Amino acid sequence: MDNKINKKTVKKGLLPYLFIGILILGIFYVFNVLNKDVHTLTYNEFIEKLDNAKITELTIIPRGSGYVYDIDGKLDGYKENETFEATLPLSEEVMKKIVNASDEQSFKVNVKPDPDASSLLLILINVLPILILVGGAFWFFSKQMAGNKSSLDFGKSRAKLNSDKNKVTFKDVAGLKEEKEEVKELIDFLKNPKKFQKLGARIPKGVLLMGPPGTGKTLLAKAVAGEANVPFYFISGSDFVELFVGVGASRVRDMFQQAKRNAPCLIFIDEIDAVGRQRGTGLGGGHDEREQTLNQLLTEMDGFGENEGIIIIAATNRPDVLDPALLRPGRFDRQVTVNLPDVRGREEILAVHAKNKIIADGITLKNLAKRTPGFSGADLENLLNEAALLAVRRDKNEIGMSEIDEATDRVLMGPAKVSHKYSENDRKLVAYHEAGHAVIGIKLKNASDVQKVTIIPRGSAGGYNMMVPSEEKLCSTKTDLLEEITGLLGGRTAEEITFGEITTGAHNDFEKATKIARAMVTEYGMSDLGPLQFEQQEGSVFLGRDYNKSQHFSNEVANEIDMEMRKIINECHKKATEIIKKNKDLLKLIAEALLEYETLTKEQIDYLVENGKMPEEDEQKLESLSITKLRKIAEEKGIKDFDKKSKAELLKELDETL
């Protein structure tokens, strides 16, 4: 179907160019005809020129009657665009005279067939101009009609019918076990509605899928339609909203009319918050077009008869901004929350995306799932794709652990700035800062496990710690939050103890620590102020989610909140100072290893803690050395321009040299 449409589109696109080309050729033909200077000779004048050897070129064209000949040619002294023409009677004497003159004077004689004898040429000469004019007029009027038709279709629905080529089923949806159970009865209803009608059950008219971006809401809706094998109309919420008031409502009406004609079917509205925002809110009044469109949507959903065979599935990651009328029973009366996957869900998602990828032996998807808490399905797909791209870039035949590590860092922080040069003092500050975070993570019982420490800058960070919870929890305890704050303050504490100086490198750590501390006091009731909630998010839909908060407390209580926050931060800082002072040797060991290797994995850190040195096999691997160390070795080996080369280039030349 798509190929036919494309061919028609191509043909329509070529017609105007073909018409213009023929028109240009016609103009050139007329121009050439008008530009010629033709002299007409009588029979006597022609014979005279022939006898006086004035003819240089001659063409004989017999007439259809057979009694005369048409002659044209050139005379001596004619210009390039000058010719003569004459009409001669059919006579053997004349033809003999022309032949003899041609032999004596050596001019060329051409004989052409009678043009009237060719029916095709006759048709072309007489009919083609008329066809061109009629075709051009037809094309012009058809374009005008097409323009008028598109303007009349302005209020038609933009919903598209999904083709069966890329059919999605529940096999393609991983990590959403409970969510799939919630929508399975929709499939049963679309396949066999009589089973529900028999018991008087009313299937939900609308299902709202809510959750963070990338968790698979659209994929789940496509899978429902694929499993039910019914028509699947999909549209974005922004396709309803137009400049002109009333167009969106017209499109809603047309969409439901199409759905009723094709029932049973499924309609999927993506990003419904674009059209379903709460009415009568915001600065400067409402939005007439969007509100009219929403009113029409609500009316159409109320107009559905029970078990009519049409189900609407909508998706949004902003359920807090939706109009309450959308969520009442009879409309979107079932809400399914699609959360970020847990460790088991991540393993299933990785298995789906790893089907067409060659992963090295020894790498298990279970371990990868444990290393990626907080990743959505889209993040995991992007992670494996980035790893595959890196493997191709490095001319490898399979995806190794180094590619997966680098891809994880890219997804979280962006590409590494290996070529950026830092002074030795800056590198040392960053190394001790990141080592401070690592020491706190190692020594605190409830702290997250340190998976990776690096001083390679990425994004706006000079280095970072990848810390993963030892086990995923539904709720965090007060001890967990306090130890998280302590870990965030470990970098600044290490700077103070080692250098007796503080830097700006911990500003992001302070931002996170302050948010946790304020939430503990004002939202979680984890302070001496008692189990009270002083703040709650009530941001205006149009002013932004965190623009304003409702505060139900006095100025005196506000001062106490500030004091409690300061108390939490100071106690955590004191605890971090005690841990760093007790473990100065470990801090120095990790920092020096970072200066030499730049990146340390969990296995290397564990070996360092137990044995006080790096594993011997790592000390012999060039790949594990930092670029600073590699440049020193390259300088010793006499490699030219070593300071301008990347790590990959240095490794290649050192391998060849050694």
C-alpha positions in Angstrom: 0.0 0.0 0.0 2.8 2.4 1.0 4.7 1.6 -2.2 1.6 2.4 -4.4 1.1 5.7 -2.6 4.8 6.6 -3.1 4.7 5.8 -6.8 1.6 7.9 -7.2 3.3 10.7 -5.4 6.4 10.5 -7.5 4.3 10.5 -10.7 2.4 13.6 -9.6 5.6 15.3 -8.7 7.1 14.6 -12.2 4.2 15.8 -14.2 4.8 19.6 -13.8 8.5 19.2 -14.7 7.6 17.1 -17.8 5.1 19.8 -18.9 7.7 22.5 -18.4 10.3 20.6 -20.3 8.0 20.1 -23.3 7.0 23.7 -23.2 10.7 24.8 -23.3 11.4 22.5 -26.3 8.5 24.0 -28.1 9.8 27.5 -27.5 13.2 26.5 -28.8 11.6 24.9 -31.9 9.6 28.0 -32.7 12.6 30.2 -32.0 14.7 28.3 -34.5 12.0 28.4 -37.1 11.5 32.2 -36.7 15.2 32.8 -36.7 15.8 31.3 -40.2 16.0 33.5 -43.3 14.3 31.7 -46.1 14.4 32.9 -49.8 11.7 31.6 -52.2 13.0 31.0 -55.8 11.0 30.5 -59.0 11.6 27.6 -61.3 13.6 29.9 -63.7 15.7 31.4 -60.9 16.5 27.9 -59.6 17.6 26.7 -63.1 19.7 29.9 -63.5 21.5 29.3 -60.1 22.0 25.7 -61.1 23.6 26.6 -64.4 25.8 29.2 -62.8 27.2 26.8 -60.2 25.8 28.9 -57.3 24.2 26.0 -55.4 26.3 24.5 -52.5 23.7 22.2 -50.9 20.4 20.7 -52.1 17.6 18.7 -50.5 14.8 17.1 -52.5 11.5 16.3 -50.8 8.7 14.6 -53.0 5.1 15.7 -52.5 2.4 13.3 -51.7 0.6 14.0 -55.0 3.7 12.8 -57.0 3.5 15.7 -59.5 6.0 18.2 -57.9 9.1 18.3 -55.7 9.9 20.6 -52.9 13.5 21.9 -53.1 15.5 23.6 -50.4 19.2 24.3 -50.0 21.9 26.9 -49.8 23.6 29.2 -52.3 27.1 30.4 -52.5 27.5 33.4 -50.2 24.6 32.5 -47.9 24.9 32.9 -44.1 24.5 30.0 -41.8 20.8 30.8 -41.1 20.0 31.6 -44.8 18.3 29.0 -47.1 16.2 29.0 -50.2 13.2 27.0 -51.2 11.5 26.2 -54.6 8.9 24.0 -56.1 9.8 22.0 -59.3 7.6 19.9 -61.6 8.1 16.1 -61.8 10.3 15.8 -64.9 13.1 13.5 -66.0 14.8 16.4 -67.7 15.0 18.5 -64.5 16.2 15.5 -62.4 18.9 14.8 -65.0 20.0 18.3 -65.0 20.3 18.3 -61.1 22.2 15.0 -61.1 24.7 16.2 -63.8 25.2 19.5 -62.0 25.9 17.6 -58.8 28.5 15.5 -60.5 30.2 18.5 -62.2 30.0 21.0 -59.3 30.4 18.4 -56.5 27.6 19.6 -54.2 25.7 17.2 -52.0 22.1 16.2 -52.9 19.9 14.8 -50.2 16.6 13.0 -50.9 14.1 12.8 -48.0 10.9 10.8 -47.9 7.5 12.4 -48.1 6.5 13.6 -44.6 2.8 13.2 -45.5 3.4 9.4 -45.9 4.2 9.0 -42.1 0.9 8.8 -40.2 2.8 8.9 -36.8 4.5 12.2 -37.8 1.2 13.6 -39.0 -0.4 12.8 -35.7 2.5 14.3 -33.8 2.4 17.5 -35.8 -1.3 18.0 -35.6 -2.4 16.4 -32.4 0.5 16.8 -30.0 0.1 20.5 -29.5 -3.5 20.1 -28.6 -2.7 17.3 -26.2 -0.1 19.4 -24.5 -2.5 22.3 -24.0 -5.3 20.0 -22.7 -2.9 18.2 -20.4 -1.5 21.4 -19.0 -5.0 22.8 -18.4 -6.1 19.5 -16.7 -3.0 19.5 -14.4 -3.6 23.2 -13.4 -7.2 22.6 -12.5 -6.4 19.3 -10.7 -3.9 21.2 -8.5 -6.5 23.8 -7.7 -9.0 21.2 -6.7 -6.4 19.3 -4.6 -5.6 22.6 -2.8 -9.3 23.2 -2.1 -9.7 19.6 -0.9 -6.8 19.9 1.6 -8.4 23.1 3.0 -11.7 21.2 3.4 -9.8 18.4 5.2 -8.5 20.8 7.8 -10.9 19.6 10.4 -10.4 15.9 9.7 -8.7 13.6 12.2 -4.9 13.2 12.1 -5.1 9.8 13.7 -3.1 7.2 11.7 -4.0 3.5 11.3 -1.1 1.3 12.3 0.0 -1.2 9.7 0.6 -4.9 10.4 4.2 -4.7 9.2 5.7 -3.8 12.6 3.3 -5.7 14.8 4.2 -5.6 18.5 3.1 -8.3 20.9 3.6 -8.9 24.6 6.8 -10.9 23.7 8.4 -7.6 22.8 7.4 -6.0 26.1 9.7 -7.0 28.9 9.8 -6.0 32.6 6.1 -5.0 32.8 4.5 -8.2 34.3 1.9 -6.5 36.5 1.1 -3.8 33.9 0.5 -6.5 31.2 -1.9 -8.3 33.6 -3.9 -5.1 34.0 -4.5 -4.7 30.3 -5.0 -8.4 29.4 -8.8 -8.2 30.0 -8.9 -5.4 27.4 -7.6 -7.9 24.9 -10.2 -10.5 25.9 -13.0 -7.9 25.6 -11.8 -6.8 22.1 -11.7 -10.5 21.0 -14.9 -11.8 22.7 -17.1 -9.0 24.0 -20.1 -11.3 24.5 -18.4 -13.0 27.5 -18.5 -9.7 29.3 -22.0 -8.7 28.2 -23.3 -12.0 29.5 -22.4 -11.1 33.1 -23.2 -7.5 32.7 -19.6 -6.4 33.1 -18.6 -2.9 31.9 -15.2 -2.8 30.4 -13.3 0.5 31.1 -13.8 3.0 28.3 -10.4 4.6 28.9 -7.1 3.4 30.3 -4.5 6.0 31.4 -0.8 4.8 31.4 1.2 7.0 33.7 5.0 6.9 34.4 8.4 8.4 33.8 9.6 8.8 30.2 11.1 5.8 28.5 9.3 3.1 30.7 7.4 1.6 27.7 3.9 3.2 27.8 3.6 3.5 24.1 5.1 0.0 23.5 2.5 -1.5 25.9 -0.4 0.2 24.1 0.9 -1.1 20.7 1.2 -4.6 22.2 -2.5 -4.5 23.4 -3.6 -3.8 19.8 -1.2 -6.4 18.4 -2.4 -9.1 20.7 -6.1 -8.2 20.1 -5.4 -8.0 16.3 -7.8 -5.0 15.9 -7.3 -1.7 14.1 -5.0 0.6 16.1 -5.3 4.4 15.7 -2.5 6.4 17.2 -2.3 10.2 17.5 -0.4 12.7 19.6 -2.2 15.1 21.9 -0.5 18.0 20.2 -2.2 17.0 16.8 -5.5 18.2 18.1 -4.4 21.7 19.1 -4.3 24.2 16.2 -4.2 28.0 15.8 -7.9 28.2 14.9 -10.5 27.7 17.6 -12.8 24.7 16.9 -10.4 22.7 14.7 -9.3 20.4 17.5 -12.9 19.7 18.5 -13.7 18.9 14.8 -10.8 16.5 14.7 -12.0 14.7 17.9 -15.4 14.2 16.4 -14.0 12.9 13.2 -11.6 10.5 15.0 -14.5 8.9 17.0 -16.6 8.6 13.9 -13.8 6.7 12.2 -13.4 4.5 15.3 -17.2 3.7 15.4 -17.1 2.6 11.7 -14.2 0.2 12.5 -15.2 -1.1 15.9 -13.9 -3.0 17.7 -10.8 -1.0 17.6 -8.3 0.8 19.9 -7.4 4.5 20.0 -4.0 5.5 21.5 -3.4 9.2 22.4 0.2 9.8 23.3 1.1 12.8 25.5 -2.5 13.5 26.4 -1.4 16.2 28.8 -0.9 18.5 25.7 -4.7 18.6 25.3 -6.0 17.4 28.7 -4.5 20.0 31.0 -6.6 21.3 33.8 -9.1 24.0 32.7 -9.4 27.4 34.1 -5.9 27.7 35.5 -2.8 29.7 34.7 -2.0 33.3 34.2 -3.9 35.4 31.7 -7.0 33.2 31.5 -7.5 29.9 29.8 -6.7 28.5 26.3 -9.9 28.5 24.2 -8.8 26.0 21.6 -7.4 23.4 24.0 -10.3 23.7 26.4 -12.9 23.3 23.6 -10.9 20.3 22.3 -10.9 18.8 25.8 -14.7 19.4 26.2 -15.3 17.6 23.0 -13.2 14.7 24.1 -15.1 14.4 27.3 -18.4 14.6 25.5 -17.4 11.9 23.0 -16.3 9.6 25.7 -19.6 10.0 27.5 -21.4 9.3 24.2 -20.0 5.8 23.9 -22.5 3.1 24.5 -21.6 0.4 26.9 -19.4 -2.3 25.4 -19.4 -0.5 22.0 -16.1 -2.0 21.2 -13.9 1.1 21.3 -11.2 1.5 23.9 -9.0 4.5 24.4 -5.5 4.2 25.8 -3.7 7.4 26.7 -0.1 8.0 28.0 1.4 10.8 30.0 4.3 11.4 32.3 2.5 14.4 33.9 -0.7 13.0 35.5 -0.6 15.8 38.0 -1.6 18.4 35.4 -4.6 16.5 33.9 -8.1 17.8 34.3 -10.1 15.9 37.0 -13.0 15.3 34.6 -10.7 13.1 32.5 -10.1 10.7 35.4 -13.6 10.2 36.7 -15.4 6.8 36.2 -16.8 6.4 32.8 -13.9 8.1 31.1 -10.3 7.2 32.0 -11.5 5.2 34.9 -8.5 2.9 35.1 -5.0 4.2 35.7 -2.0 2.0 35.3 1.3 3.2 36.6 4.3 2.1 34.6 7.3 2.5 36.9 11.0 2.1 36.3 11.9 -1.5 36.2 13.4 -3.4 39.1 16.5 -5.6 38.8 14.5 -8.5 37.4 12.7 -6.3 34.9 16.0 -4.7 33.8 17.4 -8.2 33.1 14.4 -9.1 30.9 14.6 -5.8 29.0 18.3 -6.3 28.4 17.6 -9.8 27.1 15.1 -8.3 24.5 17.6 -5.7 23.3 20.6 -8.1 23.3 19.1 -10.6 20.9 20.8 -9.1 17.8 24.1 -8.2 19.5 27.2 -10.3 20.0 28.2 -10.0 23.7 31.5 -11.5 25.0 31.5 -14.6 27.1 31.6 -14.0 30.8 29.3 -11.0 30.7 25.9 -11.9 32.2 22.8 -9.8 31.8 22.0 -10.4 35.5 25.2 -8.5 36.5 24.5 -5.7 34.1 21.0 -5.4 35.5 22.5 -5.0 39.0 24.8 -2.2 37.8 22.0 -0.1 36.3 19.5 0.9 39.0 17.2 3.7 38.0 17.6 3.0 34.3 14.4 3.0 32.2 13.8 0.6 29.3 14.9 3.3 26.8 18.1 3.9 28.8 18.9 0.2 28.7 18.4 0.0 24.9 20.6 3.1 24.5 23.2 1.6 26.8 23.6 -1.6 24.6 23.4 0.4 21.4 26.2 2.7 22.6 28.3 -0.3 23.6 27.8 -1.8 20.2 28.9 1.4 18.5 32.0 1.6 20.6 32.8 -2.1 19.7 32.5 -1.2 16.0 34.6 1.9 16.4 37.3 -0.2 18.1 37.3 -2.8 15.4 36.1 -5.6 17.7 34.0 -8.6 16.8 32.1 -8.6 20.1 30.9 -6.3 22.9 33.2 -6.5 25.9 33.0 -5.3 29.4 35.1 -2.2 28.6 32.6 -1.1 26.0 29.7 -1.6 28.4 31.5 0.4 31.1 32.2 3.2 28.8 28.6 3.1 27.4 27.3 3.3 31.0 29.4 6.4 31.6 28.3 8.0 28.4 24.6 7.5 29.2 25.0 8.9 32.7 27.6 11.7 32.3 28.3 12.1 28.6 31.5 11.4 26.6 34.9 11.5 28.3 37.1 14.6 27.8 40.3 12.7 27.4 42.1 15.3 25.3 41.4 18.1 27.9 44.6 18.8 29.8 44.5 19.5 33.5 47.4 20.6 35.7 48.9 18.1 38.1 47.5 20.1 41.1 43.9 19.8 39.7 44.3 16.1 39.0 45.5 15.6 42.6 42.6 17.6 44.0 40.1 15.6 42.0 41.7 12.3 42.9 41.6 12.9 46.6 38.0 14.3 46.3 36.8 11.1 44.6 38.8 8.9 46.9 37.0 10.6 49.8 33.6 9.6 48.4 35.0 6.0 47.9 36.3 5.7 51.5 33.0 6.8 53.0 31.2 4.3 50.7 33.5 1.5 51.8 33.4 2.1 55.5 29.8 2.9 56.1 27.6 -0.2 56.7 24.4 1.0 55.0 26.1 3.0 52.2 25.9 2.1 48.6 28.6 -0.2 47.0 31.3 1.6 45.1 31.2 0.2 41.5 33.6 2.6 39.9 35.8 5.7 40.6 37.3 7.8 37.9 39.0 11.2 37.6 38.4 11.4 33.8 36.2 14.5 33.3 32.8 14.0 31.8 30.2 16.7 31.2 30.6 19.4 33.9 32.2 16.9 36.4 35.9 16.6 36.9 35.4 13.0 38.1 32.7 10.9 39.7 31.9 7.8 41.8 29.4 5.3 40.6 27.7 3.9 43.7 25.0 1.3 43.5 22.7 0.3 46.4 23.6 -3.2 47.8 19.9 -4.0 47.5 17.0 -2.2 46.0 14.6 -0.9 48.6 11.0 0.4 48.4 11.5 2.8 51.3 14.6 4.5 52.7 15.3 4.6 56.5 16.6 7.7 58.3 20.0 5.9 58.7 20.1 5.3 54.9 19.5 9.0 54.2 22.0 10.2 56.8 24.7 7.9 55.4 23.9 9.1 51.9 24.5 12.7 53.0 27.7 11.6 54.7 28.9 10.0 51.5 28.1 13.2 49.5 30.2 15.2 52.0 33.1 12.8 51.8 34.8 14.6 48.8 34.8 18.1 50.5 36.0 16.5 53.8 38.9 14.8 52.0 40.0 18.1 50.5 39.9 19.8 53.9 42.0 17.1 55.7 44.5 16.6 52.9 45.1 20.1 51.6 43.7 22.3 54.4 41.8 24.1 51.6 38.4 23.8 50.0 37.4 24.1 46.3 34.2 24.6 44.2 34.2 21.0 43.1 31.6 19.9 45.7 28.8 22.2 44.7 26.7 19.4 43.2 27.3 17.3 46.3 26.0 20.1 48.5 22.9 20.6 46.3 22.0 16.9 46.6 22.7 16.8 50.4 20.7 20.0 51.0 17.6 18.6 49.2 17.8 15.4 51.2 18.2 17.2 54.5 15.3 19.6 53.8 13.0 16.7 52.7 13.9 14.9 55.9 12.8 17.9 58.0 9.8 19.3 56.0 8.3 16.2 54.3 9.5 12.9 56.0 9.2 14.0 59.7 12.8 12.8 60.4 13.9 15.6 62.8 13.3 16.9 66.3 10.4 18.9 65.0 8.3 15.8 65.0 6.3 13.8 62.5 4.9 16.8 60.7 4.8 17.8 57.0 5.6 21.4 56.6 5.8 21.6 52.8 4.1 19.8 50.0 4.4 20.2 46.2 1.5 22.2 44.8 3.2 23.9 41.8 0.9 25.6 39.4 0.4 23.6 36.2 1.5 26.6 34.1 4.0 28.2 36.4 6.1 25.0 36.8 6.2 22.1 39.1 8.4 23.6 41.8 7.7 27.3 41.4 5.7 27.5 44.6 5.1 25.3 47.6 2.4 25.5 50.2 3.9 26.4 53.5 1.8 26.0 56.6 4.1 27.3 59.2 5.2 30.5 60.9 8.5 32.4 60.6 9.6 30.9 63.9 9.1 27.4 62.6 10.9 28.4 59.4 13.9 29.3 61.5 13.7 26.0 63.3 13.6 24.2 60.0 16.8 25.9 58.9 18.4 25.0 62.2 17.4 21.3 61.9 18.8 21.2 58.4 22.1 22.7 59.5 22.2 20.2 62.4 21.8 17.2 60.1 24.5 18.5 57.6 26.9 19.3 60.4 26.5 15.9 62.1 27.1 14.1 58.8 30.1 16.3 58.1 31.5 15.5 61.5 31.0 11.8 60.9 32.7 12.0 57.5 35.6 13.8 59.1 36.1 11.0 61.7 36.0 8.3 59.0 38.5 10.1 56.7 40.9 10.8 59.5 40.8 7.1 60.7 41.4 5.9 57.1 44.0 8.3 55.8 46.2 5.5 54.5 43.3 4.1 52.5 42.4 7.6 51.2 46.0 8.1 50.0 46.2 4.6 48.5 43.0 5.0 46.4 44.0 8.6 45.4 47.5 7.5 44.2 46.0 4.6 42.3 43.5 7.0 40.6 46.4 9.3 39.6 48.2 6.4 38.0 45.2 4.5 36.4 42.6 7.3 36.3 39.7 4.7 36.6 39.3 2.0 39.2 36.6 -0.7 39.1 34.9 -2.4 42.1 37.2 -5.5 41.8 40.3 -3.3 41.8 39.1 -1.2 44.8 38.3 -4.4 46.7 41.8 -5.8 46.0 43.3 -2.5 47.1 41.5 -2.5 50.4 42.5 -6.1 51.1 46.1 -6.1 49.8 47.2 -2.5 49.8 48.3 -2.6 46.1 46.8 -3.0 42.7 46.6 -6.5 41.1 49.9 -7.5 39.4 48.2 -8.3 36.1 46.7 -4.7 36.0 50.1 -3.2 36.6 51.4 -4.9 33.4 48.5 -3.9 31.2 49.0 -0.7 29.2 45.2 -0.3 28.7 44.7 0.1 32.5 47.3 3.0 32.7 46.2 6.6 32.7 47.0 8.8 29.7 49.5 10.7 31.8 51.4 7.5 32.5 51.2 6.5 28.9 52.6 9.8 27.7 55.6 9.4 30.1 56.3 5.9 28.7 55.9 7.2 25.1 58.4 10.0 25.9 60.9 7.4 27.1 60.4 5.3 24.0 61.0 8.3 21.7 57.5 8.5 20.2 57.0 11.8 18.4 54.2 14.2 19.3 53.2 11.9 22.2 51.4 14.8 24.0 49.1 15.4 21.0 47.9 11.8 20.6 44.8 10.2 22.1 45.0 7.2 24.4 44.0 4.8 21.6 46.8 6.1 19.3 49.4 5.9 22.1 48.4 2.3 22.9 48.7 1.3 19.3 52.2 2.8 18.9 53.4 1.4 22.2 52.2 -2.1 21.3 54.1 -1.8 18.0 57.2 -0.5 19.8 57.2 -3.0 22.6 
